[in-house]
Every structure is written in structure tokens, then in C-alpha cells.
């Protein structure tokens, strides 16, 4: 029996029909509403030049997810980045810095083999507020424009990419038997960094739609 999975033309028609049925219904469109530059190869998930095969695949996923975050915050003002939806919310600016803090700590754990939380006090003083978020972050993380956050995110990511280039798939698959979740390899840790960014991108998109003067959702 021929299935939708086996027949590309049928599957394509099915997706097109489904997308048409959901036009104007927020959150249900199956086809993307934005296009990435072809020369970046961003939609090709898989091995990348300069990296071992599995690390390259991980990097391609992290790169795609970062592009989504950058799209979500494009054009936001300092006031937008500082906006607090309520007394318990985090600002978009704090969430962006939180992404950099998380990646920094996973770098130290996986690249430097440091036990979680064993970083020097100077590192904790720099990153703990953005890592923990909450009231301290609401008080401290504000007054910065978008370029400030994007530069930190870029610097943090470039450090990770440089370290990935030095390593191979054996390192990626190596297991930390003492990890709090149970035995966990470096691949899982870095996949968590990626999916963690996806989770917060959802929060960022919600907050952006709640900004004063934000345009109604047209998806």
C-alpha cells in the first residue's frame, strides 16, 4: 500500500491543503512564514565542514534555533527588552542573557570538565543573576539595547563553536555517570542547551506579543 510517507507528491499536496485550511488560525500553520538566506545552508540539518559528523549535526540544530531567537527579537527597543509583563515575569533582555549564561556553564562543564556549580566566584558573580533569573534579574538586568545582548550571545556561541572544532564524536558520546539526571553524554547536555533555547524562545515570542503597542498576531 502506498502511504503519504512513501509518496512525496501526495504528502506535499496534503501539507498544502492542511496549510490552506489553517490560514489565519494562529499557531496551526504547517508551512514556515519566513525564509532563511539559502547561502547559509541553515535548513540543512546534518554534518557541517570543520566538525566531526555528529558534532556538525548538533551545531546545525543549534544554529537553526539561534536564528529563530534572533528573528523573535529583531527590532526590539531597549524599552521592549526591559518590559515586565507582571511582577513575576522575566524581561526579554534577561531571557537573552539567561541563554548566554546557560551556554557558558555548559561550556565549563563539558569543555573544562568542571563539576556543575564549581566555577570560580568571579564567574558566578558575572553569570549567576542571569542564570537564576527571578527578582535579582528583574532589578539588575535592564537599560541595555539589543546589540548589547546580541554581542554577548555571539561571543558565547563563537567560543562554543571553537571548542567543538577541537573535539570529535567520541568526546560527544562520552558519558558523565555522575550527572544529576543519571548517566548523560555530552550530546544530551548540548541537545538540552538547544531545546532550552527553544523553550525560552517561546516565552520571548509570548512577551513580544504582549508588549505595549504590539501589533495583533497575523499568523
Helices and strands as residue ranges (DSSP letters): H 8-21, G 38-40, H 53-73, H 78-82, H 92-111, H 121-132, H 134-140, H 146-165, H 169-173, E 175-176, E 184-185, H 186-209
